[in-house]
Amino acid sequence: MGGDYVAVACDGCKIVSSYSDIEFRSAGMTDTPDPFRNGQLNLFHVFLECDDKDCQFLSGVFAPKPSRVTLADVRIELGDWTVSGVHCACGLTAVSPKAASLRQHELESSDNNLA
């Protein structure tokens, strides 16, 4: 694909899409106060299955959620997610979340950003 990309799951429509570093930064989100540090949002991460079930690469997706949403809540909604336009590092399409890999990202005071 070339360049750096981040995959994000929309809380409303449940569509997982990839964004280039330029698209992400131009959205203006990086200039706002950090909603993860002030307790407004929780950040979840899950790896995606590649179209090639034997693929050894792992592509992941971030899912920002309101602070009331728990890991159990996200695990339940994974079946409703639609992966759209996200590719594995091998070049094939990422097709679905691997529920067993779902984690809540815990921010530490030394974290400066999500990268």
Buried (B, 14 or more C-beta within 10 A) or exposed (E): EEEEBBBBBBBEEBBBBBBBEEEBEEEEEEEEEBBBEEEEBBBBBBBBBBBBEEBEBBBBBBBBBEEEBEEEEBBEBBEEBEBBEBBBEBEBBBBBBBBEEBEBBEEEEEEEEBE
